[in-house]
Amino acid sequence: MKKHKVLCIDDETHNLEALERLLRKKYSVVTANSGAAALEELQNHNFSLIISDQKMPEMTVVQFFEQAKDIQPE
């Protein structure tokens, strides 16, 4: 059975590690520590779900999703 791929975005490493531990048994988890890094991951992978921190140093989650929908509108 193929696992769904989940992208987790947070600028705090401990939050990313906790999400990965929580989700890795059922999902293929990719982490990114910034909105820019997450946008790069979207260029290379299709994700079933994106989990993101609201406030990050470079951009908010709203700014991230505005750009992400241009890369992967589905």
C-alpha positions, 0 to 999 in steps of 0.5 A: 500500500502506497503511503500518502505524502504529508508536508510539514512546515515549521521554523521550530525544529522540535515541532517538525520532529514531533509531527514526523514522529506522530505521522511517520507510521501511516504517512510519508512525511517531508519536513521544511523549516521555512516557507521557501523550503516548502515551496521547493518541496512542492516543485518536486513532490505531490502532497496529499496534505500540508500542515503548516505553522501560521507565523514564520520569519519569511512568510505567513502561511497565507503567503505560502499557500498563495504561492503554493496554489500556483505550483500545485493548484490541486 
